[in-house]
Amino acid sequence: MKSGFIASTALLSLVLSGYALADNHCNEPVSDWQPRETLRQQVEQQYG
């Protein structure tokens, strides 16, 4: 239960920090972005 909470918190932090660090000069097209599911799996592997 605790590890799920930690993983969820870490994922939320990563997502929100990505929005905070984004600027108007992003040259990467959305089609090249990493899928959210992949990010979620990486966070669960690292913290789960």
N, CA, C and O atoms as a MOPAC input file, in Angstrom:
PM7 MOZYME 1SCF
protein

 N      0.82300 1    -1.19500 1     0.00000 1
 C      0.00000 1     0.00000 1     0.00000 1
 C      0.86600 1     1.25800 1     0.00000 1
 O      0.62000 1     2.19800 1    -0.75600 1
 N      1.88000 1     1.25700 1     0.85800 1
 C      2.74700 1     2.42000 1     0.94700 1
 C      3.55300 1     2.62300 1    -0.33000 1
 O      3.75100 1     3.75600 1    -0.76900 1
 N      4.02300 1     1.51900 1    -0.93000 1
 C      4.81600 1     1.65300 1    -2.14600 1
 C      3.96200 1     2.18300 1    -3.30400 1
 O      4.46500 1     2.91100 1    -4.16000 1
 N      2.68600 1     1.82300 1    -3.33400 1
 C      1.78600 1     2.35600 1    -4.35500 1
 C      1.60300 1     3.85200 1    -4.21800 1
 O      1.55900 1     4.58100 1    -5.20900 1
 N      1.49600 1     4.30000 1    -2.98000 1
 C      1.35800 1     5.73300 1    -2.71500 1
 C      2.62200 1     6.47200 1    -3.14000 1
 O      2.55100 1     7.54200 1    -3.74600 1
 N      3.76500 1     5.90300 1    -2.82100 1
 C      5.03900 1     6.53500 1    -3.17600 1
 C      5.18700 1     6.59700 1    -4.69700 1
 O      5.60500 1     7.62100 1    -5.23800 1
 N      4.84500 1     5.50800 1    -5.38500 1
 C      4.93800 1     5.48900 1    -6.84700 1
 C      3.99500 1     6.51300 1    -7.46500 1
 O      4.36400 1     7.21100 1    -8.41000 1
 N      2.78500 1     6.60300 1    -6.93500 1
 C      1.81700 1     7.57400 1    -7.45200 1
 C      2.30300 1     8.99700 1    -7.22600 1
 O      2.17900 1     9.85100 1    -8.10400 1
 N      2.84900 1     9.24200 1    -6.06200 1
 C      3.36600 1    10.57100 1    -5.74900 1
 C      4.54600 1    10.92400 1    -6.64700 1
 O      4.64800 1    12.05100 1    -7.13200 1
 N      5.43000 1     9.96600 1    -6.86800 1
 C      6.58300 1    10.20700 1    -7.73600 1
 C      6.13300 1    10.49600 1    -9.16700 1
 O      6.64800 1    11.40800 1    -9.81300 1
 N      5.17800 1     9.72100 1    -9.65200 1
 C      4.67700 1     9.92700 1   -11.00800 1
 C      4.03000 1    11.29900 1   -11.13600 1
 O      4.27600 1    12.01400 1   -12.10700 1
 N      3.21800 1    11.66300 1   -10.17800 1
 C      2.57400 1    12.97400 1   -10.20900 1
 C      3.61800 1    14.08300 1   -10.18500 1
 O      3.48700 1    15.07100 1   -10.90700 1
 N      4.64000 1    13.93200 1    -9.37200 1
 C      5.70700 1    14.93800 1    -9.30500 1
 C      6.42000 1    15.08600 1   -10.63900 1
 O      6.70700 1    16.19800 1   -11.08200 1
 N      6.70400 1    13.95000 1   -11.27900 1
 C      7.37600 1    14.00100 1   -12.58000 1
 C      6.51500 1    14.69100 1   -13.62900 1
 O      7.00500 1    15.50300 1   -14.41400 1
 N      5.23600 1    14.36300 1   -13.63600 1
 C      4.34000 1    14.96400 1   -14.62200 1
 C      4.22800 1    16.46200 1   -14.39300 1
 O      4.32500 1    17.24400 1   -15.33900 1
 N      4.02500 1    16.86900 1   -13.15100 1
 C      3.88400 1    18.29200 1   -12.86300 1
 C      5.17500 1    19.05600 1   -13.09900 1
 O      5.13500 1    20.19500 1   -13.56400 1
 N      6.31400 1    18.46000 1   -12.79200 1
 C      7.57200 1    19.15600 1   -13.02800 1
 C      7.83000 1    19.30600 1   -14.52500 1
 O      8.44800 1    20.28000 1   -14.95600 1
 N      7.35800 1    18.34900 1   -15.31300 1
 C      7.48600 1    18.47400 1   -16.75900 1
 C      6.71800 1    19.66400 1   -17.28400 1
 O      7.19800 1    20.37700 1   -18.16500 1
 N      5.52400 1    19.88600 1   -16.75000 1
 C      4.74700 1    21.05600 1   -17.15200 1
 C      5.43600 1    22.34000 1   -16.70000 1
 O      5.44200 1    23.33400 1   -17.42500 1
 N      6.00900 1    22.31800 1   -15.51700 1
 C      6.66000 1    23.51100 1   -14.99200 1
 C      7.91600 1    23.85800 1   -15.78100 1
 O      8.24100 1    25.03500 1   -15.93700 1
 N      8.62500 1    22.85200 1   -16.27900 1
 C      9.86600 1    23.10100 1   -17.00200 1
 C      9.65200 1    23.36300 1   -18.49200 1
 O     10.56800 1    23.80600 1   -19.18500 1
 N      8.46500 1    23.09400 1   -18.97600 1
 C      8.18300 1    23.31600 1   -20.39600 1
 C      8.20300 1    24.81200 1   -20.69500 1
 O      7.79300 1    25.63600 1   -19.87700 1
 N      8.67900 1    25.13200 1   -21.86400 1
 C      8.66700 1    26.52600 1   -22.27100 1
 C      8.13600 1    26.64100 1   -23.68800 1
 O      7.74600 1    25.64200 1   -24.29100 1
 N      8.12100 1    27.82200 1   -24.20700 1
 C      7.56600 1    28.06300 1   -25.53800 1
 C      8.51000 1    27.62700 1   -26.65400 1
 O      8.13200 1    27.67600 1   -27.82400 1
 N      9.71300 1    27.20900 1   -26.32600 1
 C     10.70800 1    26.87100 1   -27.33300 1
 C     10.94000 1    25.37500 1   -27.44400 1
 O     12.03900 1    24.93600 1   -27.78300 1
 N      9.92900 1    24.60800 1   -27.16500 1
 C     10.03400 1    23.15500 1   -27.27600 1
 C      9.96500 1    22.78200 1   -28.75700 1
 O      8.98000 1    23.07300 1   -29.43500 1
 N     11.01900 1    22.13600 1   -29.24600 1
 C     11.08800 1    21.79300 1   -30.65800 1
 C     10.70300 1    20.35400 1   -30.94800 1
 O     10.67200 1    19.94600 1   -32.10900 1
 N     10.41000 1    19.57900 1   -29.91200 1
 C     10.05700 1    18.17400 1   -30.08700 1
 C      8.57100 1    18.04700 1   -30.39600 1
 O      7.74300 1    18.54900 1   -29.63700 1
 N      8.22000 1    17.39400 1   -31.48300 1
 C      6.80200 1    17.19100 1   -31.77500 1
 C      6.18300 1    16.21200 1   -30.78400 1
 O      6.85800 1    15.31200 1   -30.28200 1
 N      4.92700 1    16.39000 1   -30.51300 1
 C      4.21100 1    15.54700 1   -29.55800 1
 C      4.31200 1    14.07600 1   -29.95700 1
 O      4.32700 1    13.20600 1   -29.08600 1
 N      4.37800 1    13.79200 1   -31.21400 1
 C      4.46600 1    12.40200 1   -31.67200 1
 C      5.75700 1    11.71800 1   -31.21700 1
 O      5.82400 1    10.49000 1   -31.19300 1
 N      6.78900 1    12.50100 1   -30.85500 1
 C      8.04800 1    11.93600 1   -30.38400 1
 C      8.11400 1    11.78700 1   -28.86200 1
 O      9.09000 1    11.25200 1   -28.33400 1
 N      7.09800 1    12.25000 1   -28.16800 1
 C      7.09300 1    12.16300 1   -26.71300 1
 C      6.95700 1    10.71700 1   -26.26900 1
 O      6.40800 1     9.87700 1   -26.98200 1
 N      7.46400 1    10.45000 1   -25.08600 1
 C      7.35700 1     9.12100 1   -24.48700 1
 C      5.93100 1     8.92200 1   -23.96600 1
 O      5.37200 1     9.83400 1   -23.35800 1
 N      5.33900 1     7.75800 1   -24.19100 1
 C      3.98800 1     7.51900 1   -23.69300 1
 C      3.93100 1     7.55400 1   -22.16500 1
 O      4.88900 1     7.16100 1   -21.50000 1
 N      2.83400 1     8.01500 1   -21.61900 1
 C      2.66500 1     8.08200 1   -20.16500 1
 C      2.76500 1     6.70300 1   -19.52800 1
 O      3.29600 1     6.56400 1   -18.42600 1
 N      2.26100 1     5.69100 1   -20.21000 1
 C      2.29400 1     4.34000 1   -19.66600 1
 C      3.74000 1     3.86900 1   -19.47400 1
 O      4.04900 1     3.20000 1   -18.48800 1
 N      4.60600 1     4.21100 1   -20.39400 1
 C      6.01900 1     3.85200 1   -20.27800 1
 C      6.64500 1     4.53200 1   -19.06600 1
 O      7.39700 1     3.91000 1   -18.31600 1
 N      6.33500 1     5.78300 1   -18.88300 1
 C      6.83500 1     6.52600 1   -17.72600 1
 C      6.31400 1     5.90600 1   -16.43300 1
 O      7.06700 1     5.75200 1   -15.47100 1
 N      5.04800 1     5.55400 1   -16.40400 1
 C      4.45700 1     4.94500 1   -15.21400 1
 C      5.16100 1     3.64000 1   -14.87800 1
 O      5.44400 1     3.37400 1   -13.71000 1
 N      5.44600 1     2.82900 1   -15.87700 1
 C      6.13200 1     1.55700 1   -15.65600 1
 C      7.55100 1     1.77900 1   -15.13300 1
 O      8.00900 1     1.04400 1   -14.25900 1
 N      8.23800 1     2.77300 1   -15.65200 1
 C      9.59100 1     3.05900 1   -15.18900 1
 C      9.59100 1     3.49700 1   -13.73000 1
 O     10.45200 1     3.08700 1   -12.95100 1
 N      8.63300 1     4.32500 1   -13.36800 1
 C      8.53400 1     4.77000 1   -11.97600 1
 C      8.21400 1     3.61200 1   -11.05900 1
 O      8.78000 1     3.51000 1    -9.97100 1
 N      7.30700 1     2.72800 1   -11.48100 1
 C      6.96700 1     1.57500 1   -10.65000 1
 C      8.15400 1     0.64100 1   -10.50400 1
 O      8.34800 1     0.07200 1    -9.43000 1
 N      8.96100 1     0.46400 1   -11.55700 1
 C     10.13500 1    -0.39600 1   -11.46700 1
 C     11.17800 1     0.19200 1   -10.52600 1
 O     11.82600 1    -0.53100 1    -9.76900 1
 N     11.33000 1     1.50100 1   -10.58200 1
 C     12.34500 1     2.14300 1    -9.77600 1
 C     11.92800 1     2.23300 1    -8.30700 1
 O     12.75300 1     2.02700 1    -7.41700 1
 N     10.65900 1     2.53800 1    -8.05000 1
 C     10.20800 1     2.77300 1    -6.68200 1
 C      9.31100 1     1.66500 1    -6.14300 1
 O      9.00200 1     1.64200 1    -4.95200 1
 N      8.89500 1     0.75600 1    -7.00400 1
 C      7.95000 1    -0.28300 1    -6.59500 1
 C      8.61500 1    -1.45200 1    -6.06500 1
 O      7.95500 1    -2.41500 1    -5.67700 1

